[in-house]
Amino acid sequence: MSISALGYINGVHIIPPGRYYDKGYRELFAEAALKALESAGNPDIRAIYIASALSELAGEQMAIGNVLRDYSGIRNAPSIRVENGDGSGGFAFMVALNHVASMNDGCVLLVGVDKPHEVTSLKQNKYASYLLDSDYESYFGATPVVLAALMAKQYMRSYEYKYEDLATWAIKMHERGSKTPFAYFKKAAKLKDVLDSELVADPLRLYDVSPFVDGAAALVLCSKPNSKDQAVGVLGYGFGASNSYFASRNDYTVLMSVTEAVKALNPLNDFNGIVSVHDTYSILGVLALESLGLCKRGSALRLLNEGYFDPGGKVMVNLDGGLKAVGNSMGASGVYQLASVTMQLRGDKPFNGLNAEAAVVEDMVGVDQESVVFMLKVVK
């Protein structure tokens, strides 16, 4: 049975994230872009969309698309860069999807690329604080992890959870990452490991925080499915926003940008398939499940501990280990999510045998500032 989609993901490539001191933005972009095009049969492309949050700060390069496409030898397609913090990947995909939906026939290339390890860890954390309101939050020392910690505290207090319950997120993500070839963390974690790790912002510990990684991932998005391989169609999307100023929000136990974004899709209370959530911090992964409508408010941690979101279940969450295990490549992270979910739907190794037909991907800017949600389905 055919489906009507806004566009089709006909090719993907993922560079395993890490610390690439021997490669720059150009090398990472070229490898991901050219291999994704090859996997799609090397179609002609109308445009190149680039998701990057740090190219000026870490790469010291504006108008980076011109440099990247020329280095890669792709000189017949204009480039459009999308910057929206660590949500750049999802929003770039949305813009590229709108372009494809307006064409009768054609393809575009989307590449997410960022290199946090071009700078010291001190600068990495400083740049991450730029995701907040620079005048009224980051200027006074606020950071994304501090805001996430406040959300975790209110959630645990409101629904009577202990930190050991929250620690299950990190444990399960590390377990899934240990089976994912492109995960940054491939080592499983036990409860003791999480409890003994450094306290970053009470109650969040080191294992609750996704690590900064360098990397690039690419997608070939077309108006028609690839005839030679199984393709994945994008059925729809929605995007939403919350209050930029954290102190002006009424409830820290719900992600308002996600609840707004998901309104454009069918209710997900009966959804069956794969889910990828943007878990820069463990609490954001938990809250995303509830804000998407996949479970009742306050129930996600209980269901997580009971195995409801495990592989083989009705709703399978972050099968690759999420940002917690794969890593946070800032502007590229959303493209990693989309590429990984495409591989999961196609049954590519190591995700063979899943037999899932639908997926939901949620990408977020900062700590619930803006979000975009996509519905994907296997083309048959």
Long-range contacts (C-beta under 8 A, 24 or more apart in sequence): 1-380, 2-379, 2-380, 3-233, 3-235, 3-377, 3-379, 3-380, 4-235, 5-233, 5-234, 5-235, 5-377, 5-379, 6-97, 6-98, 6-100, 6-101, 6-233, 6-234, 6-235, 6-236, 6-237, 7-96, 7-97, 7-100, 7-101, 7-221, 7-222, 7-223, 7-233, 7-234, 8-221, 8-222, 8-223, 8-224, 8-225, 8-226, 8-231, 8-232, 8-233, 8-234, 8-379, 9-219, 9-220, 9-221, 9-231, 9-232, 9-233, 9-234, 9-338, 9-342, 9-376, 10-40, 10-41, 10-43, 10-107, 10-220, 10-221, 10-222, 10-225, 10-226, 10-229, 10-231, 11-36, 11-37, 11-38, 11-39, 11-40, 11-41, 11-218, 11-219, 11-220, 11-226, 12-36, 12-39, 12-217, 12-218, 12-219, 12-220, 12-339, 12-342, 12-343, 13-39, 13-217, 13-218, 13-339, 14-182, 14-217, 14-336, 14-339, 14-340, 14-343, 15-182, 15-215, 15-216, 15-217, 16-181, 16-182, 16-183, 16-184, 16-215, 17-182, 17-184, 17-213, 17-214, 17-215, 17-326, 17-327, 17-329, 17-336, 18-184, 18-213, 18-214, 18-215, 18-327, 19-117, 19-213, 19-214, 20-115, 20-117, 20-214, 20-215, 21-117, 23-214, 24-59, 24-115, 24-118, 25-52, 25-55, 25-59, 25-61, 25-64, 25-67, 25-68, 25-113, 25-115, 26-67, 26-68, 26-71, 26-72, 28-113, 28-115, 28-214, 28-215, 28-216, 29-68, 29-71, 29-72, 29-111, 29-113, 29-216, 30-68, 30-71, 30-72, 30-73, 31-216, 32-111, 32-113, 32-216, 32-217, 32-218, 33-68, 33-72, 33-74, 33-109, 33-111, 33-216, 33-218, 34-72, 35-218, 36-109, 36-111, 36-218, 36-219, 36-220, 37-109, 37-218, 37-220, 39-220, 40-107, 40-220, 40-222, 40-226, 41-226, 41-228, 43-107, 43-220, 43-222, 44-76, 44-106, 44-107, 45-74, 45-77, 45-106, 45-107, 45-108, 45-109, 45-220, 46-77, 46-99, 46-103, 46-106, 46-107, 46-108, 47-77, 47-78, 47-79, 47-80, 47-96, 47-99, 47-108, 47-109, 48-74, 48-77, 48-78, 48-79, 48-80, 48-108, 48-109, 48-110, 48-111, 49-79, 49-80, 49-81, 49-82, 49-92, 49-93, 49-95, 49-96, 49-99, 49-108, 49-109, 49-110, 49-111, 50-79, 50-80, 50-81, 50-82, 50-92, 50-110, 50-111, 50-112, 50-113, 51-81, 51-82, 51-83, 51-88, 51-89, 51-91, 51-92, 51-93, 51-110, 51-111, 51-112, 51-113, 51-331, 51-332, 51-334, 51-335, 52-81, 52-83, 52-88, 52-112, 52-113, 52-114, 52-330, 52-331, 52-332, 53-83, 53-84, 53-85, 53-86, 53-88, 53-114, 53-330, 53-331, 54-114, 54-115, 54-116, 54-118, 54-127, 54-330, 54-331, 55-81, 55-83, 55-114, 55-331, 57-119, 57-123, 57-127, 58-114, 58-115, 58-116, 58-118, 58-119, 58-123, 58-127, 59-115, 59-118, 68-111, 68-113, 74-109, 77-108, 77-109, 83-331, 84-365, 84-370, 85-130, 85-131, 85-330, 85-331, 85-365, 85-366, 85-369, 86-131, 86-278, 86-280, 86-328, 86-330, 86-331, 86-333, 86-334, 86-364, 86-365, 86-366, 87-278, 87-334, 87-363, 87-364, 87-365, 87-366, 87-369, 87-370, 87-371, 87-372, 88-112, 88-330, 88-331, 88-332, 88-334, 89-217, 89-331, 89-332, 89-333, 89-334, 89-335, 89-336, 89-337, 89-338, 89-363, 90-278, 90-334, 90-337, 90-338, 90-361, 90-362, 90-363, 90-364, 90-371, 90-372, 90-374, 91-239, 91-334, 91-363, 91-365, 91-370, 91-372, 92-334, 92-335, 93-219, 93-221, 93-334, 93-335, 93-338, 93-363, 93-372, 93-374, 94-237, 94-239, 94-372, 94-374, 96-221, 97-221, 97-234, 97-237, 100-221, 100-222, 100-223, 101-223, 103-223, 104-223, 105-223, 105-224, 106-222, 106-223, 107-220, 107-221, 107-222, 107-223, 108-220, 108-221, 108-222, 109-218, 109-219, 109-220, 109-221, 110-218, 110-219, 110-220, 110-221, 110-335, 111-216, 111-217, 111-218, 111-219, 111-335, 112-216, 112-217, 112-218, 112-329, 112-331, 112-332, 112-333, 112-334, 112-335, 112-336, 113-215, 113-216, 113-331, 113-332, 114-214, 114-215, 114-216, 114-329, 114-330, 114-331, 114-332, 115-214, 116-212, 116-213, 116-214, 116-328, 116-329, 116-330, 117-212, 117-213, 117-214, 118-214, 121-212, 124-212, 131-365, 131-366, 131-367, 131-369, 132-246, 132-366, 132-367, 133-244, 133-245, 133-246, 136-245, 137-245, 137-246, 142-246, 143-201, 144-280, 144-281, 144-366, 144-367, 145-200, 145-201, 145-204, 145-209, 145-281, 146-201, 147-246, 147-367, 148-201, 148-204, 148-280, 148-281, 148-283, 148-284, 148-367, 149-200, 149-201, 149-202, 149-203, 149-204, 149-283, 150-246, 150-252, 151-252, 151-253, 151-283, 151-284, 151-287, 151-367, 152-203, 152-204, 152-208, 152-281, 152-282, 152-283, 153-202, 153-203, 154-252, 154-253, 155-252, 155-253, 155-283, 155-286, 155-287, 156-203, 158-253, 158-298, 159-253, 159-298, 159-301, 161-301, 163-195, 163-203, 164-191, 164-195, 165-301, 165-302, 165-305, 166-203, 166-208, 166-282, 166-283, 166-286, 166-301, 167-191, 167-194, 167-195, 167-205, 167-207, 167-208, 167-282, 168-301, 168-304, 168-305, 169-208, 169-279, 169-282, 169-285, 169-286, 169-301, 169-304, 169-324, 170-194, 170-207, 170-208, 170-282, 170-324, 172-304, 172-309, 172-310, 173-279, 173-282, 173-285, 173-318, 173-321, 173-322, 173-324, 173-325, 174-207, 174-321, 174-324, 174-325, 175-321, 176-311, 176-318, 176-319, 176-320, 176-321, 176-322, 176-325, 177-320, 177-321, 177-324, 177-325, 177-326, 178-321, 178-325, 179-350, 180-319, 180-320, 180-321, 180-325, 180-326, 180-350, 181-349, 181-350, 182-320, 182-326, 182-340, 183-320, 183-321, 183-325, 183-326, 183-327, 184-211, 184-213, 184-325, 184-326, 184-327, 185-211, 185-321, 185-324, 185-325, 185-327, 186-325, 204-281, 204-282, 204-283, 207-282, 207-324, 208-281, 208-282, 208-283, 209-280, 209-281, 210-279, 210-280, 210-281, 210-322, 210-323, 210-324, 210-327, 210-328, 211-327, 211-328, 212-327, 212-328, 212-329, 212-330, 213-326, 213-327, 213-328, 213-329, 214-329, 215-327, 215-329, 215-332, 215-336, 216-329, 216-332, 217-329, 217-332, 217-335, 217-336, 217-338, 217-339, 218-335, 218-339, 219-335, 219-338, 219-339, 219-342, 225-379, 229-346, 230-346, 230-347, 230-378, 230-379, 231-379, 232-342, 232-345, 232-346, 232-376, 232-377, 232-378, 232-379, 233-376, 233-377, 233-378, 233-379, 234-374, 234-375, 234-376, 235-375, 235-376, 235-377, 236-264, 236-265, 236-374, 236-375, 237-264, 237-265, 237-372, 237-373, 237-374, 237-375, 238-262, 238-263, 238-264, 238-265, 238-372, 238-373, 239-264, 239-370, 239-371, 239-372, 239-373, 240-370, 240-371, 241-369, 241-370, 241-371, 242-368, 242-369, 242-370, 244-369, 246-367, 249-368, 253-287, 253-297, 253-298, 254-287, 254-290, 254-291, 254-297, 255-284, 255-287, 255-288, 255-291, 255-364, 255-368, 255-371, 256-291, 256-368, 257-364, 257-365, 257-368, 257-369, 257-370, 257-371, 258-287, 258-288, 258-291, 258-292, 258-362, 258-364, 258-368, 258-371, 258-373, 259-291, 259-293, 260-371, 261-362, 261-371, 261-372, 261-373, 262-291, 262-292, 262-293, 262-373, 264-373, 265-360, 265-373, 265-375, 266-375, 267-293, 268-292, 268-293, 268-294, 268-360, 269-293, 269-294, 271-315, 271-358, 271-360, 272-314, 272-315, 272-358, 273-315, 273-316, 273-356, 273-357, 273-358, 273-359, 273-360, 274-316, 274-319, 274-341, 274-344, 274-345, 274-354, 274-356, 274-358, 274-359, 274-360, 275-309, 275-315, 275-316, 275-317, 275-318, 275-359, 275-360, 275-361, 275-362, 276-317, 276-318, 276-319, 276-320, 276-322, 276-337, 276-338, 276-340, 276-341, 276-359, 276-360, 276-361, 276-362, 277-317, 277-318, 277-322, 277-362, 278-323, 278-333, 278-334, 278-337, 278-362, 278-363, 278-364, 278-371, 279-318, 279-322, 279-323, 279-324, 280-323, 280-328, 280-364, 281-367, 282-324, 284-364, 284-367, 284-368, 285-317, 285-318, 285-322, 285-324, 288-362, 288-364, 289-317, 292-360, 292-362, 292-373, 311-354, 316-354, 316-356, 319-344, 319-351, 319-354, 320-344, 333-363, 334-361, 334-363, 334-372, 337-361, 337-363, 338-374, 338-376, 341-376, 342-376, 345-376, 345-377, 345-378, 346-378
